[in-house]
Structures are given as C-alpha cells and as structure tokens.
Amino acid sequence: VTESSANFIEGLVMDAKQKGATFCQEYRREGNLIWPLLLDHVRPDMRIAWEEPFGPVLPVIRINSVEEGIHHCNASNFGLQGCVFTRDINKAILISDAMETGTVQINSAPARGPDHFPFQGLKDSGIGSQGITNSINMMTKIKSTVINLPSPSYTMG
C-alpha cells in the first residue's frame, strides 16, 4: 500500500470521526499499514459513505425503513452490487427491483457469480458486463465471410 493510499483511507476515517462516526475499536496505523476498522453511526454526509476506501474499513449506516435504505442506495453514484437480507423473498424481490445496481445479492454478501452469470455495474461502477462469455462477446467482433463458388453441375445418373 502506498503512502498516498494510506493517507486517503485515513482522510476518509478522520472525516467520519469529526462528523460523529464512532470507532468500534481503536484506530491503528503504522506507516502505510492500517488495521481493520469498523465505523458505526456513519451518515450520508460523510465522505466514507460515498467514496470507496479500498482499505480495511467497514462503514455502517443505520437506516429506519426500507424506503430510506433504497433512497440511500440509489443516491449513490455507484451501482455495482447491493445486498438485501430478509426472510421474506417476495419483499426481497420488490426491494431488488427498486435498487439501481447491476446485481443484487439476496441473503449474501457481495460476490461474483459463476462465469456464466454476468458481473455488471451501473452508474459510475462500469458500463457493460463481465464474465467469460460476456467478455468474449464484448471484446471480439463477429464477422461473416461468404465464399460464392460456381454452382456445380449435378447430373443424375
């Protein structure tokens, strides 16, 4: 990890702390090494809520309703994956339909599916799909070449 990357992560963490987020354990950094940190009471006005740290920091945003959760999800500039945890599969499908993400994992953490299952993003998370079949189709150009030969003479006999 570069010093600039560690400084970026620390900037996100300190912004959250100054705005009221709480550390669930002691914040530790030695040089460019940052220990895993769980941040509770993160709010949408904190940078950590919208900027991916690419480091061992997990922000927790508490919501009071499904509608509020969908609102926060869709307010993001990103849309790679979202997750819904519930015992009610019908509710999960309705929430999934309302989420502006390329993939919604129901009762699981974000993960890439099998290669035949496309990995796709919306908004600033990317355009298009990934996966072996999708990648081949996106990165190749299909071209047809037709060879017209003189018609053979067929005789019956």
N, C-alpha and C positions, 0 to 999 in steps of 0.2 A: 504494500500500500504506500503510495507516495505521500509526502508531507501535505501537499495541496488537497489530496483526497481526505486525509485525516482532519485537516483544518475545516474542510467543507462539512463533514459529518459533525464535528464539534460545534460549528456555527449553527447548524440546524438544532442540535440538542440544547445549546445555550439560549437560542431564541425561544424555544419551547419553555424552558425553565423560567426565563424572565417574564413570560406571558402567563405563567401559572401551572404548567405541567409539573407533575411530581415524578421523581425518580423512584422506582420500586426497589432499587439497590443503589449502592454507591457508584457514581460515575468514575471510571478509571481509564486513564490514558497514559501510556508510556511510549514516548517517541511517536511513531506512527501507528502503534498498536492501540486499538480501542476495544475494551471488553464489552461483551453483550450487555445491552441496557433495555429495560422495559420502561416506557414512558406512559404514565397514566394521566387521565384528565386532559388529553390533547384536544384542542379546539380547532375549528376550520381556519381561524385567523393566524395560526402558527404555520411557519414555513414547512415544518416536518409533516404536516397534514397533506401537502401538495407536491413537495419535492422529494424524490426518492433518494434516501441517503446512500444507497449502495454500500451499506455497512451494517454492523450488528446492532441495529436499533429497531425496536418494535413500538410504534406509537399506537395507543389505544384511544379511540374516540368513542365516547359513550353517547348513545342515542336513546330517545324516548319513544320512538314509534317507527314502524316500518316505513311510513311515508318520509319521515326525517332521514332515515338511512338511505332510501332511494334518492332523495334530494341531494345528499352529500356525495353519493356515488356518481350521480350524473353531473354534478357541478365540477367534477374533476376534468382536467384537460386530457386525462389518460383513460384508456378503456381496454386494457389487455385482458384482465380476468377479474371476476368478482366471485364472492362466496356467499352462500345462503345456508344457514344452519337452522333446521326446523324438523319436527316430526310430521308436519302437515305437508305432504308432497304437492297437493293442489295449491297451497299458499306459496310454496317454493317456486312453482311454475309461473304463477302470477307475478311474483317478485322478479324472477328471471326475465320475464317478458318486458318488464319496466326498466331493467338495468341496461344502460348503454355501454356494454362491454362485449368484446369478441367472444368470450367464453364465460359461462357461469358454472362454477362447481357447486353442487348441492351436497351438503354434509361432508365436505372435504376441503382441504387447503388447496391453494393454487398449485396446479401441476400441469405438465404437458401430457397429453393423451398418447395413446399408441400412434405409431406413424401413419396409420390410415385415417386418423382423426385429426383434422386440421387445427393448427395452433394459430389463432388470428387475433389481431388487435384492431381497435377503433380509435379515433381521435389521434392524439399525439403518440399513441402506443404502436403505430405502424399501420401500413396500408397493405391489405392482401393477407394471404395465408401462408403458413409454413407447414412442413411435413414432407416426407419423401415424394409422394405423388404430386402434391401442390407445388413443391419447389421445382420438380422437373417440368411441370406444365408452365410455371411462371418464367423459368429461365431457358426454355427452349422455344423454338419456332417450328411449327409443323409446316412442312412444305410437301406438296404432292407433285410428282413428275409423271406425266403420262407419255408413254412411247407409242407412237402410231406407226405400225408396220404395215406394209402392203398386205391386203387381205389374201390369205392363202386360198388356193383353188382346191376345193374338195370335190372329189368325184366319188360317186357311189359305185363301187364296182370292183 
